[in-house]
Each structure stands twice: as C-alpha cells, then as structure tokens.
Amino acid sequence: MSLEDYQPFFEQFDPDRYAPTAWARLAKQAGMKYAVLTAKHHDGFCLFDTELTDFKSTNTPCGRDLVGEYVEAFRAEGLGVGLYYSLVDWHHEDYPAWGDRQHPLRNDESQRGREFDFDRYVAYMHGQVRELMTHYGKIDIAWFDFSYDEYTGEKWRATELVTMVRQLQPEILIDNRLGGDMYGEKPDVYAGDFEGPEQIVPREPLVDRLGRPLPWEVCMTLNNSWGYTANDREFKTPGHVIRVLVNCVSKGGNLLVNVGPNSRGEIPAESANILRKVGEWLDNNGESIYGAGPAERPKPEWGRYTQKGNTLYAHVMEPVIGHICLPELKGKIDRARTLADGSEILLTDFWNAHVHRFDGPEDVFINFGHPVQNTFPLPGPVDTVLELTLKAHIAGDDSNLRPSD
C-alpha cells in the first residue's frame, strides 16, 4: 500500500468509542497486572501528540492523545503501564524502502535510487522515544519492535537510546528487540531485560550460555491477528489461554496477550469474553500463578507444576485412568487440597500394591472420589489446581525442589 492509498485511513481515523478506563477495568478483571499499548507501529502513525511529525492522532478527526488517556486510565486502576514503539517506520522519508525485507514499497520502482538520510531518521526515532519517556509520568515497560538484517544494534544507536531511556525512567523494563545479545556472560548494554518469544512457548526454561535463568515473556494473539481483522474468527478458547499461561509460569516465564481493538476503539466481544473467563479462573487459582515459578520437577503426565516457597501447585489438566500419581512425593506433603475451594484431598498408596507394583516406591496418589481406583471427572474442566504444602524440611533439602524467586 502506498502512502497515497493509506492517506484516506488517516483522514478517517476516529475511534469514537475508545474508552481506556473500560479497557483498564477489563484488563484488571482478566487478572492482568500490566498492559502495553502500541504508541507507534510500523506504519509510522502515532497515537500520541508528538512534536516531530504531523502523522498523529491529534491531526485526525479523533483529535486526541490516545497514549496519554491510556496511561492515565491504566495507572488509575493500579496496573503497570507499558508502551510499544516500532523502530521501523514506513511513513518517514528517511526510512529506506527499495530492497528492504519488510517495507511495503520494497519492490516499487519509484523507490529505486531514492536518497534518504538514515541518521536523520534515527535522530527522529530517538526524539520520539524521549517524548514518550518524558511526557507521561512513570512508564514501566518500553517494548521496542524490531531489529532485522543490517538494521540492528548500533544501527539504531542502541546504546545511546537505552542509556537515555534508563536515565529518564530508572525503573523501566526494556524488551530485547533492539538486537543485543542477552545470552552472554556480559550482555550488551542494549540487550534488554527480558526475552520475548512470539506466538510460541519455549520447550524449556530460558537460560543464558552460563546456565543462568533469563526472564522471558511470550507475546500471543487471541486469534491469529495482531490488529483487528473482522474475518479472523479463529479465537482461542479461555481454556487454551489458561493452559498457555500455566505453561509459561511453569517454565519461569510470563504471558502478554494481544487484543486488537476495532476501528471505533472497542475491544471485540469475543476477546472480552475470553479475558473475563481467564479472570474468573485466576480469581480462584491465582495463587498458583502470581509470584510462582518453576518447580524443577519433570512434567507430569496429567499437566504441569508451579511452585512458590514450600507450596507446590499441581495443575491437573488431563484426566487419567483411576487415581492420579504424584511422582516422588510420598512422605513429603504436609497438606493437600484443591486451591479453588480448599477441599481436602486424601493422599493414598497405589490401590492394588499388594498384587501389582507399577508405581515407584516414592509415589503418592490422589483422587476426587471413592473408591480411589475408579475414574472420576476433574472438578475443573480446564485446570484443577492442587495446593500441596510441602513439609518444611523438604522444600529446603530436596534437590528436586526449588522455591521460586
């Protein structure tokens, strides 16, 4: 799409139903602790009142600084505030088009031989980041996107950029898409504070080349589109989102769920319904998520573990035949109950041990009905969380268990 073809959308832009307070309340209801808003995407259009370009929301029928309203609304609800900013800019005259891997006009003959001053573009980009870091109070997350080919690292004057951001926002977290290596013994200054896998959950917890754990956060769409797409009906179920969240936490990671508002500024009903259902689950089971992390136990056949201090959370997601095995936990559990309602859970040995021995001698079993050898439905259709309080000496002495940070 050329700039001329894009221009009518700029002239029509008016999200008249944009209500950031309602967004913030939905986010809080969903159990979120922070949010990240796109301040500028690759198209170069700015949702804030920048002084460096006229290509901004305040120059459209909208006439509003949408970033400012978002920051104020989310902060009022006690949520952390993050801003996404694209390093790429397809509108700026000094951002290269011809032959670029990403630019919409990369094969447009009119762009061949066009002169541009990339240093001037980088100065513009730095100036906009400075505006975002100074005009809106405390910002918790700077989410830059993205580096590729030769446009990486110091091509963005990344050390200078990160130094400026940290001076203006000393407590900020920065993602890793400026292009630095965060896996080495001494990461680059601009390597960022966390890794950001996109649309995939890592198979194992992320560590650097010395084996030290790395913070990470999966970014994932609720359907298959980052922006609003009316005909994309492939929405994930609430159960799918919950399982992804548990998967991330069980490996020491976090989850950033994308919502694409429509052109009038509304959260689609499908997205809102998913988020509310996830929030309902978190209302009952959030203790197994917030402040929890890996248990450093092998993944069980029926789900996953998370852990916080001496409390081990067993996320039972898959039904099994008969009673449910908790491997190598015999004699190590002081108390067992379902997290959602506090129901006590009976711990038992393998039901037919006097005839057959298929379990390990250190295994213990639970079930949700009697007799224990029968198969009963799981209390929760998505994830039944068992709160297993470990005996005090176990959490500290057992090398298989590590209290989460």
C-alpha positions as CSV (number, residue, x, y, z in Angstrom):
1,M,0.0,0.0,0.0
2,S,1.4,3.4,-1.0
3,L,1.3,6.4,1.3
4,E,-1.4,7.9,-1.0
5,D,-3.5,4.7,-0.6
6,Y,-3.0,4.9,3.1
7,Q,-3.9,8.6,3.5
8,P,-7.7,8.1,3.5
9,F,-7.5,5.9,6.6
10,F,-5.5,8.7,8.3
11,E,-8.2,11.2,7.3
12,Q,-11.0,8.9,8.6
13,F,-9.4,7.9,11.9
14,D,-11.8,8.4,14.7
15,P,-12.2,5.7,17.4
16,D,-15.2,7.4,18.9
17,R,-15.8,4.6,21.3
18,Y,-12.3,4.5,22.7
19,A,-12.8,4.3,26.5
20,P,-9.4,3.5,28.1
21,T,-11.0,3.3,31.6
22,A,-13.2,0.5,30.4
23,W,-10.2,-1.2,28.8
24,A,-8.3,-0.9,32.1
25,R,-11.2,-2.3,34.1
26,L,-11.5,-5.2,31.7
27,A,-7.7,-5.9,32.0
28,K,-8.0,-5.9,35.8
29,Q,-11.0,-8.2,35.7
30,A,-8.9,-10.5,33.5
31,G,-6.3,-10.7,36.1
32,M,-3.7,-8.7,34.3
33,K,-1.0,-6.8,36.2
34,Y,0.2,-4.5,33.4
35,A,-0.5,-3.6,29.8
36,V,1.4,-2.4,26.7
37,L,-0.2,0.0,24.2
38,T,1.1,0.5,20.7
39,A,2.2,4.1,20.6
40,K,3.5,3.8,17.0
41,H,3.6,0.8,14.7
42,H,5.5,0.2,11.5
43,D,3.2,2.4,9.5
44,G,4.6,5.4,11.4
45,F,1.2,6.7,12.6
46,C,1.5,8.0,16.2
47,L,-1.2,7.7,18.8
48,F,0.4,10.5,20.8
49,D,0.8,14.2,20.3
50,T,4.4,14.1,19.1
51,E,6.0,17.4,18.0
52,L,8.2,15.6,15.4
53,T,5.6,14.7,12.8
54,D,2.1,15.7,11.7
55,F,1.2,12.0,11.2
56,K,-0.5,11.6,14.5
57,S,-3.9,11.0,16.1
58,T,-4.3,14.7,17.2
59,N,-4.4,15.7,13.5
60,T,-7.2,13.3,12.6
61,P,-11.0,13.5,13.3
62,C,-10.1,11.8,16.6
63,G,-8.2,14.8,17.8
64,R,-7.0,13.1,21.0
65,D,-3.7,12.0,22.5
66,L,-4.7,8.3,23.0
67,V,-1.4,7.4,24.7
68,G,-2.0,10.0,27.4
69,E,-5.5,8.8,28.1
70,Y,-4.4,5.2,28.2
71,V,-1.6,5.9,30.7
72,E,-3.9,7.8,33.0
73,A,-6.6,5.2,32.9
74,F,-4.5,2.1,33.5
75,R,-2.4,3.8,36.2
76,A,-5.6,4.7,38.0
77,E,-6.6,1.0,38.1
78,G,-3.2,0.2,39.7
79,L,-1.9,-1.5,36.5
80,G,1.6,-1.3,35.2
81,V,2.0,0.9,32.1
82,G,4.0,-0.1,29.0
83,L,4.4,1.4,25.6
84,Y,5.2,-0.4,22.4
85,Y,7.3,1.6,19.9
86,S,8.2,0.4,16.4
87,L,11.9,1.0,15.4
88,V,10.6,0.6,11.9
89,D,8.7,3.5,10.1
90,W,7.3,3.1,6.6
91,H,6.0,6.7,6.5
92,H,9.2,8.5,7.3
93,E,11.0,9.8,4.2
94,D,14.4,8.8,5.5
95,Y,13.5,5.1,6.2
96,P,14.7,3.0,3.3
97,A,12.1,1.3,1.1
98,W,13.7,-0.1,-2.0
99,G,15.2,-3.6,-1.5
100,D,14.2,-3.7,2.2
101,R,12.9,-7.0,3.5
102,Q,9.9,-5.5,5.2
103,H,8.8,-2.2,3.6
104,P,5.5,-2.3,1.6
105,L,7.2,-0.4,-1.2
106,R,10.4,-2.6,-1.3
107,N,9.6,-3.6,-5.0
108,D,8.2,-0.3,-6.1
109,E,10.4,1.0,-9.0
110,S,9.7,4.6,-7.9
111,Q,11.7,3.9,-4.8
112,R,14.8,2.7,-6.7
113,G,17.6,5.2,-6.2
114,R,15.6,7.4,-3.8
115,E,18.0,9.3,-1.5
116,F,17.5,9.1,2.2
117,D,19.4,10.0,5.4
118,F,19.1,7.1,7.8
119,D,21.0,9.1,10.5
120,R,18.3,11.7,10.3
121,Y,15.6,9.0,10.8
122,V,17.4,7.6,13.8
123,A,17.5,11.1,15.4
124,Y,13.8,11.4,14.8
125,M,13.2,8.0,16.4
126,H,15.3,8.9,19.4
127,G,13.4,12.1,19.7
128,Q,10.0,10.4,19.8
129,V,11.2,7.9,22.4
130,R,12.4,10.8,24.5
131,E,8.9,12.3,24.2
132,L,7.2,9.1,25.3
133,M,9.6,8.8,28.3
134,T,9.1,12.3,29.5
135,H,5.5,13.4,28.8
136,Y,3.5,10.7,30.6
137,G,5.0,10.1,34.0
138,K,6.3,6.8,35.1
139,I,6.5,4.2,32.3
140,D,7.1,0.6,33.5
141,I,7.9,-1.1,30.2
142,A,9.5,0.0,26.9
143,W,8.6,-2.6,24.2
144,F,10.7,-1.9,21.1
145,D,10.0,-3.7,17.9
146,F,12.1,-4.9,16.0
147,S,15.6,-5.5,14.5
148,Y,16.4,-7.4,11.3
149,D,19.2,-7.8,8.7
150,E,21.5,-4.8,9.0
151,Y,19.0,-2.8,11.0
152,T,20.0,-3.9,14.4
153,G,22.0,-2.9,17.5
154,E,24.1,0.2,16.9
155,K,22.4,0.8,13.6
156,W,19.7,2.3,15.9
157,R,22.4,3.9,18.1
158,A,21.0,1.4,20.6
159,T,23.5,2.0,23.5
160,E,22.7,5.7,23.3
161,L,18.9,5.0,23.1
162,V,18.9,2.6,26.1
163,T,21.1,4.9,28.2
164,M,18.6,7.8,27.6
165,V,15.6,5.7,28.4
166,R,17.1,4.4,31.7
167,Q,18.1,7.9,32.7
168,L,14.6,9.2,32.1
169,Q,12.9,6.1,33.6
170,P,15.3,4.4,36.0
171,E,12.9,1.6,37.0
172,I,11.8,0.7,33.5
173,L,12.0,-2.8,31.9
174,I,13.1,-2.9,28.3
175,D,12.5,-5.8,25.9
176,N,15.2,-7.4,23.8
177,R,14.4,-6.4,20.2
178,L,17.0,-3.7,19.8
179,G,19.2,-6.6,18.7
180,G,21.6,-7.1,21.6
181,D,22.9,-10.5,22.9
182,M,21.4,-11.2,26.3
183,Y,22.7,-14.7,26.5
184,G,26.4,-14.0,27.0
185,E,28.3,-13.6,30.3
186,K,28.2,-9.8,29.9
187,P,25.2,-8.9,27.8
188,D,25.2,-5.9,25.5
189,V,24.0,-2.6,27.1
190,Y,21.0,-2.7,24.8
191,A,20.3,-6.4,25.2
192,G,17.2,-5.7,27.2
193,D,15.8,-7.1,30.4
194,F,13.7,-9.9,29.1
195,E,13.4,-12.2,26.1
196,G,10.2,-12.1,24.0
197,P,9.2,-15.3,22.2
198,E,6.4,-14.5,19.7
199,Q,3.5,-16.9,19.2
200,I,5.4,-19.8,20.8
201,V,6.2,-21.1,24.3
202,P,9.8,-22.3,24.7
203,R,10.2,-26.0,25.3
204,E,12.3,-25.4,28.4
205,P,13.0,-22.5,30.7
206,L,15.3,-20.0,29.1
207,V,18.9,-19.7,30.3
208,D,22.0,-17.9,29.1
209,R,25.2,-19.6,28.0
210,L,26.3,-19.9,31.6
211,G,23.1,-21.6,32.6
212,R,21.6,-18.6,34.4
213,P,17.9,-18.2,34.1
214,L,16.6,-15.4,31.9
215,P,13.3,-13.5,32.3
216,W,11.0,-14.0,29.4
217,E,7.5,-13.2,28.2
218,V,5.5,-14.9,25.4
219,C,3.5,-12.5,23.3
220,M,0.5,-14.2,21.8
221,T,-2.6,-13.1,19.9
222,L,-6.1,-14.1,20.9
223,N,-7.0,-15.0,17.4
224,N,-4.4,-15.1,14.5
225,S,-4.1,-11.3,14.0
226,W,-2.2,-8.6,15.9
227,G,-4.5,-5.9,14.7
228,Y,-8.3,-6.0,14.4
229,T,-9.3,-8.3,11.5
230,A,-13.1,-8.6,11.1
231,N,-13.0,-12.0,9.3
232,D,-10.5,-13.7,11.6
233,R,-12.8,-15.8,13.8
234,E,-10.1,-18.2,15.0
235,F,-10.3,-17.2,18.6
236,K,-8.5,-19.3,21.2
237,T,-10.7,-20.7,23.9
238,P,-10.3,-19.4,27.5
239,G,-9.1,-22.9,28.4
240,H,-6.4,-22.6,25.8
241,V,-5.2,-19.2,27.1
242,I,-5.2,-20.6,30.7
243,R,-3.1,-23.6,29.7
244,V,-0.6,-21.3,27.9
245,L,-0.4,-19.1,30.9
246,V,0.3,-22.1,33.2
247,N,2.8,-23.4,30.7
248,C,4.7,-20.1,30.7
249,V,4.8,-19.8,34.5
250,S,5.8,-23.4,35.0
251,K,9.0,-22.6,32.9
252,G,9.7,-19.3,34.6
253,G,8.0,-17.1,32.0
254,N,5.2,-14.6,31.7
255,L,2.4,-14.0,29.2
256,L,1.5,-10.9,27.2
257,V,-1.9,-11.5,25.4
258,N,-2.7,-9.3,22.4
259,V,-6.1,-7.7,21.9
260,G,-6.9,-5.9,18.6
261,P,-9.5,-3.2,19.1
262,N,-11.7,-2.3,16.2
263,S,-11.6,1.0,14.3
264,R,-14.1,2.6,16.8
265,G,-11.9,1.8,19.7
266,E,-13.9,-1.1,21.1
267,I,-12.5,-4.4,22.5
268,P,-14.2,-7.1,20.4
269,A,-16.8,-9.0,22.4
270,E,-15.1,-12.3,21.7
271,S,-11.8,-11.0,23.2
272,A,-13.6,-9.5,26.2
273,N,-15.4,-12.8,26.9
274,I,-12.2,-14.8,26.7
275,L,-10.4,-12.4,29.1
276,R,-13.3,-12.5,31.6
277,K,-13.2,-16.3,31.7
278,V,-9.5,-16.3,32.3
279,G,-10.0,-13.8,35.0
280,E,-12.6,-16.0,36.7
281,W,-10.1,-18.9,36.7
282,L,-7.5,-16.6,38.2
283,D,-9.8,-15.4,40.9
284,N,-9.8,-18.9,42.2
285,N,-6.4,-20.1,41.2
286,G,-4.2,-17.0,41.0
287,E,-2.1,-18.1,44.0
288,S,-0.6,-20.7,41.7
289,I,0.4,-18.1,39.1
290,Y,1.2,-14.7,40.8
291,G,4.7,-14.9,42.3
292,A,5.0,-18.6,41.3
293,G,7.6,-20.1,39.1
294,P,9.2,-23.4,38.1
295,A,9.2,-26.4,40.4
296,E,12.1,-28.1,38.7
297,R,10.3,-31.4,38.6
298,P,9.7,-33.4,35.5
299,K,6.4,-32.5,33.7
300,P,3.8,-34.9,35.0
301,E,1.5,-36.8,32.5
302,W,-1.6,-35.0,33.7
303,G,-0.4,-31.4,33.5
304,R,2.2,-29.1,35.0
305,Y,3.7,-27.9,38.3
306,T,4.3,-24.4,39.5
307,Q,5.8,-23.5,42.9
308,K,6.0,-20.7,45.4
309,G,8.1,-21.2,48.5
310,N,7.2,-24.5,50.1
311,T,3.9,-24.7,48.2
312,L,3.8,-26.9,45.1
313,Y,0.9,-26.4,42.8
314,A,-0.2,-29.4,40.7
315,H,-2.1,-28.2,37.6
316,V,-4.2,-31.3,36.7
317,M,-5.3,-30.6,33.1
318,E,-5.7,-34.1,31.6
319,P,-7.9,-36.9,33.1
320,V,-6.2,-40.2,33.8
321,I,-7.4,-43.7,34.5
322,G,-8.1,-44.2,38.1
323,H,-6.2,-42.3,40.7
324,I,-3.7,-39.6,39.9
325,C,0.0,-40.2,40.6
326,L,2.2,-37.5,42.2
327,P,5.6,-38.9,41.4
328,E,8.3,-39.0,44.2
329,L,6.2,-37.0,46.7
330,K,5.4,-39.8,49.2
331,G,6.0,-38.6,52.7
332,K,6.9,-35.1,51.5
333,I,3.4,-33.5,51.6
334,D,2.1,-32.0,54.8
335,R,-1.3,-31.0,53.4
336,A,-3.2,-31.4,50.1
337,R,-6.3,-29.5,48.9
338,T,-7.9,-28.1,45.8
339,L,-6.9,-24.5,45.5
340,A,-10.2,-23.2,44.2
341,D,-12.4,-24.2,47.1
342,G,-10.0,-25.5,49.8
343,S,-11.3,-29.1,49.7
344,E,-9.0,-31.5,51.5
345,I,-7.5,-34.2,49.2
346,L,-6.8,-37.7,50.6
347,L,-3.3,-39.0,49.9
348,T,-3.1,-42.7,49.3
349,D,-0.8,-45.5,48.0
350,F,-1.3,-47.4,44.8
351,W,-4.7,-49.1,45.2
352,N,-3.5,-52.6,44.3
353,A,0.0,-52.6,45.6
354,H,-0.4,-55.9,47.4
355,V,-0.9,-57.6,43.9
356,H,0.9,-55.4,41.4
357,R,3.5,-52.7,41.8
358,F,3.5,-50.3,38.8
359,D,4.4,-47.1,40.7
360,G,7.7,-46.0,42.3
361,P,8.1,-46.6,46.0
362,E,8.2,-42.8,46.4
363,D,5.0,-42.1,44.6
364,V,1.7,-41.0,46.2
365,F,-1.8,-40.8,44.7
366,I,-4.9,-38.7,45.0
367,N,-8.4,-38.9,43.5
368,F,-11.6,-36.9,43.6
369,G,-13.9,-39.7,44.7
370,H,-14.1,-43.1,46.2
371,P,-13.1,-45.9,45.7
372,V,-9.8,-44.5,44.7
373,Q,-9.2,-46.9,41.8
374,N,-12.3,-45.6,40.0
375,T,-12.1,-42.8,37.4
376,F,-13.9,-39.6,38.3
377,P,-14.2,-36.3,36.4
378,L,-11.9,-33.5,37.3
379,P,-13.6,-30.8,39.3
380,G,-12.3,-28.1,37.0
381,P,-12.9,-28.6,33.2
382,V,-9.7,-26.7,32.2
383,D,-7.2,-26.9,35.1
384,T,-7.8,-28.3,38.6
385,V,-5.1,-26.9,40.8
386,L,-3.9,-28.9,43.8
387,E,-2.2,-26.9,46.6
388,L,0.4,-29.2,48.0
389,T,2.1,-27.8,51.2
390,L,5.5,-29.5,51.5
391,K,6.9,-30.4,54.8
392,A,9.3,-27.7,55.9
393,H,12.5,-29.7,55.7
394,I,11.5,-31.0,52.2
395,A,11.4,-27.6,50.5
396,G,14.9,-26.8,51.7
397,D,16.6,-30.1,51.4
398,D,15.2,-31.8,48.4
399,S,17.4,-31.0,45.4
400,N,14.4,-31.6,43.1
401,L,12.5,-28.7,44.5
402,R,13.5,-25.0,44.4
403,P,11.4,-22.2,45.9
404,S,10.6,-19.7,43.3
405,D,12.2,-16.3,43.3
